[in-house]
């Protein structure tokens, strides 16, 4: 049998390998797998110096985009440790918080409550809608949506409620209870079960942004009780978690995985006390220019990290 050596230097070729693996056209044998993955990881210098997004092959092939919440919050909402250079650190944090923002996007209008405005649908449309001084650093689909690309769960954009909290029972992943909400305001970022969210809303909490989806992957450090290691339901999946050290971690699997495998990644390797499934299959999408990834799918609400540049 003739051996064919494959040398990869770009993410475009990595995407080709993933496509072949997913379809079963390409199968890696035990003796060749490590060598092939070694070539896959041989990317150019630009991808090795990623600031926000990285690709990993263990425990399965996935991409992760992460941002420390301290880079998104004003210094008054987090502690600066130590005395030396504290003033400079505070000024740097203030500048960083002004420059970076995590936001939700949906309609082709400044007012997302305008029912006459169409959804953005794609990352390209989102980029075109941004003002000239703003850059999209990474993005993905947010919570689940219906056939009209409208959210099916609790959604808040710029402090305006688009859809109320969905506590209905039903079929599908969204209703695999407990489901949950990723939300944030000027006080911080949170992932809570929908029941916890309901209690907080009754107590007067005002989210600036919120997206509901399901199921929860990790709840207070424990895996969702309905996940099983031997599940044969494997799909491309993406989700979001908040680690113990305050990093927001957006993960997109490149290979089909079951819920147990996906949740275990957040629970053990990414050290996320709480994590939420966003969507899977054809509905999961990622924009990560550092990894040369730009999925051209239509989707509903999107979540994106924006950098604003000031003169």
Long-range contacts (C-beta under 8 A, 24 or more apart in sequence): 3-32, 5-39, 6-36, 6-39, 7-39, 7-42, 8-39, 8-40, 8-42, 8-43, 9-42, 9-43, 9-44, 10-43, 10-44, 10-292, 11-43, 11-47, 11-55, 11-291, 11-292, 11-293, 12-292, 14-40, 14-43, 14-55, 15-293, 18-61, 18-254, 18-255, 21-255, 22-236, 22-255, 22-256, 46-290, 47-290, 47-291, 47-292, 50-290, 50-291, 51-290, 52-137, 52-138, 52-288, 52-290, 52-305, 53-138, 53-288, 53-290, 53-291, 54-291, 55-254, 55-291, 59-261, 59-264, 59-265, 59-269, 60-253, 60-254, 60-255, 60-257, 60-261, 60-265, 61-253, 61-254, 61-255, 62-251, 62-252, 62-253, 62-254, 62-255, 62-265, 63-251, 63-252, 63-254, 63-286, 63-288, 63-291, 63-293, 64-249, 64-250, 64-251, 64-252, 64-270, 65-138, 65-140, 65-249, 65-250, 65-286, 65-288, 65-305, 66-247, 66-248, 66-249, 66-250, 67-100, 67-102, 67-247, 67-248, 67-305, 68-245, 68-246, 68-247, 68-248, 69-188, 69-189, 69-242, 69-246, 69-247, 69-248, 70-246, 71-96, 71-97, 71-100, 72-97, 72-100, 72-101, 72-102, 72-189, 73-97, 73-186, 73-188, 74-186, 77-186, 77-187, 77-188, 78-246, 98-308, 98-310, 99-307, 99-308, 99-309, 99-310, 100-137, 100-305, 100-306, 100-307, 100-308, 101-305, 101-306, 101-308, 102-184, 102-189, 102-209, 102-248, 102-303, 102-304, 102-305, 102-306, 103-157, 103-158, 103-209, 103-303, 103-304, 103-306, 104-142, 104-155, 104-156, 104-157, 104-209, 104-210, 104-211, 104-301, 104-302, 104-303, 105-129, 105-157, 105-301, 105-302, 105-303, 105-304, 106-151, 106-155, 106-157, 106-162, 106-300, 106-301, 106-302, 111-160, 112-157, 112-158, 112-160, 112-162, 113-160, 113-162, 119-149, 119-150, 119-300, 120-302, 121-149, 121-298, 121-299, 122-296, 122-297, 122-298, 122-299, 123-285, 123-287, 123-294, 123-295, 123-296, 123-302, 124-294, 124-296, 126-302, 126-304, 130-306, 133-308, 133-309, 133-310, 134-306, 134-307, 134-308, 134-309, 135-306, 135-307, 135-309, 136-287, 136-304, 136-305, 136-306, 137-289, 137-304, 137-305, 137-306, 137-307, 138-250, 138-286, 138-287, 138-288, 138-289, 138-290, 138-304, 138-305, 139-286, 139-287, 139-302, 139-303, 139-304, 139-305, 140-238, 140-250, 140-252, 140-278, 140-284, 140-285, 140-286, 140-287, 140-302, 140-303, 140-304, 141-238, 141-278, 141-279, 141-283, 141-284, 141-285, 141-297, 141-299, 141-300, 141-301, 141-302, 141-303, 142-182, 142-211, 142-213, 142-278, 142-300, 142-301, 142-302, 142-303, 143-182, 143-211, 143-212, 143-213, 143-278, 143-279, 143-300, 143-301, 144-173, 144-174, 144-213, 144-214, 144-278, 144-279, 144-283, 144-300, 145-283, 145-299, 145-300, 145-301, 146-300, 149-298, 149-299, 149-300, 150-300, 151-211, 151-212, 151-300, 151-301, 153-179, 153-181, 153-211, 153-212, 153-213, 153-214, 154-181, 154-194, 154-197, 154-210, 154-211, 154-212, 155-210, 155-211, 155-212, 155-301, 156-183, 156-207, 156-208, 156-209, 156-210, 157-209, 157-301, 158-208, 158-209, 159-206, 159-207, 159-208, 165-194, 165-197, 165-198, 165-201, 165-212, 166-194, 166-212, 167-194, 167-195, 167-198, 173-214, 173-215, 173-277, 173-280, 174-213, 174-214, 174-215, 175-214, 176-214, 176-215, 176-224, 176-226, 177-214, 177-215, 178-214, 178-215, 178-216, 178-219, 178-224, 179-212, 179-213, 179-214, 179-215, 179-216, 179-276, 180-212, 180-213, 180-214, 180-215, 180-216, 180-219, 180-274, 180-276, 181-210, 181-211, 181-212, 181-213, 181-276, 182-210, 182-211, 182-213, 182-240, 182-276, 183-207, 183-209, 183-210, 183-211, 184-208, 184-209, 184-210, 185-209, 189-242, 189-248, 190-242, 190-274, 191-216, 191-240, 191-241, 191-242, 191-274, 191-275, 191-276, 192-274, 193-219, 211-278, 211-301, 211-303, 213-276, 213-277, 213-278, 213-279, 214-276, 214-277, 215-259, 215-277, 216-274, 216-275, 216-276, 216-277, 217-241, 217-259, 217-262, 217-263, 217-266, 217-267, 217-275, 217-276, 217-277, 218-263, 218-266, 218-267, 218-272, 218-273, 218-274, 218-275, 219-274, 220-273, 220-274, 221-267, 221-273, 223-260, 223-263, 223-264, 223-267, 224-259, 224-263, 227-258, 227-259, 227-260, 227-263, 228-258, 228-260, 229-258, 229-260, 229-261, 231-258, 231-259, 231-260, 232-258, 233-258, 233-259, 234-258, 235-280, 235-281, 236-280, 236-281, 236-284, 237-262, 237-277, 237-279, 237-280, 237-284, 238-277, 238-278, 238-279, 238-280, 238-284, 238-285, 238-286, 239-266, 239-275, 239-276, 239-277, 239-278, 240-275, 240-276, 240-278, 240-303, 241-266, 241-270, 241-272, 241-274, 241-275, 241-276, 242-272, 242-273, 242-274, 242-275, 243-270, 243-271, 243-272, 243-273, 244-271, 244-272, 244-273, 245-271, 250-303, 252-284, 252-286
